């Protein structure tokens, strides 16, 4: 599994884009919804880093059978 996380200082989570919407943002989440195996996001407080904001992440399945958690930790 490949997981990518992006963090910024804006605490507001974006609204998912709907193809019928006439908006100028949110298309990235639509692409994630179509292509990613899983994705999500969460607001982060000011502690422990002192910045506040949000993190949005997505996961892409790697080829083959996923490793067990213990095997992944040993690798």
C-alpha positions as CSV (number, residue, x, y, z in Angstrom):
1,X,0.0,0.0,0.0
2,X,1.3,3.5,-0.9
3,X,0.0,6.2,1.3
4,X,0.5,9.9,0.5
5,X,-0.4,12.7,3.0
6,X,-0.6,16.4,2.4
7,X,-0.8,19.0,5.2
8,X,-1.6,22.7,5.1
9,X,-2.4,25.4,7.6
10,X,-6.1,25.8,6.6
11,X,-8.2,23.8,9.1
12,X,-11.3,23.6,6.8
13,X,-11.7,20.2,5.0
14,X,-12.6,20.6,1.3
15,X,-16.1,19.6,0.1
16,X,-16.0,16.7,-2.4
17,X,-16.5,17.9,-6.0
18,X,-19.6,16.7,-7.8
19,X,-19.3,16.7,-11.7
20,X,-22.5,18.8,-12.0
21,X,-21.1,21.5,-9.7
22,X,-20.0,24.8,-11.3
23,X,-17.2,25.5,-8.8
24,X,-13.5,26.3,-9.3
25,X,-12.1,24.0,-6.7
26,X,-12.4,20.5,-5.2
27,X,-11.7,18.5,-8.4
28,X,-8.6,16.9,-6.7
29,X,-10.9,15.1,-4.3
30,X,-13.0,13.9,-7.2
31,X,-9.9,12.5,-8.8
32,X,-9.0,10.8,-5.5
33,X,-12.4,9.3,-5.2
34,X,-12.2,7.8,-8.7
35,X,-8.5,6.6,-8.6
36,X,-7.5,6.0,-5.0
37,X,-8.4,2.8,-3.1
38,X,-9.0,4.8,0.1
39,X,-8.7,8.5,1.0
40,X,-9.7,10.8,3.9
41,X,-8.7,13.8,5.8
42,X,-8.7,15.3,9.3
43,X,-8.3,18.7,10.9
44,X,-5.3,19.0,13.1
45,X,-5.0,21.2,16.2
46,X,-2.2,23.6,17.0
47,X,-0.4,21.1,19.2
48,X,2.2,19.6,19.0
49,X,3.5,21.6,16.0
50,X,2.0,25.0,16.8
51,X,0.4,25.4,13.4
52,X,-3.2,24.0,13.1
53,X,-4.6,23.0,9.7
54,X,-5.6,19.8,8.0
55,X,-4.1,16.6,6.5
56,X,-5.6,14.9,3.4
57,X,-4.3,11.5,2.5
58,X,-4.9,8.8,-0.1
59,X,-3.8,5.1,-0.5
60,X,-3.0,3.2,-3.6
61,X,-2.9,-0.6,-3.5
62,X,0.5,-2.1,-4.5
63,X,0.5,-5.1,-6.8
64,X,0.2,-8.5,-5.3
65,X,-1.1,-9.6,-1.9
66,X,-0.7,-6.9,0.8
67,X,1.8,-7.8,3.5
68,X,0.7,-8.7,7.0
69,X,1.3,-5.9,9.5
70,X,4.2,-7.7,11.2
71,X,5.9,-8.4,7.8
72,X,5.5,-4.8,6.8
73,X,7.2,-3.6,10.0
74,X,10.1,-6.0,9.6
75,X,10.8,-4.8,6.0
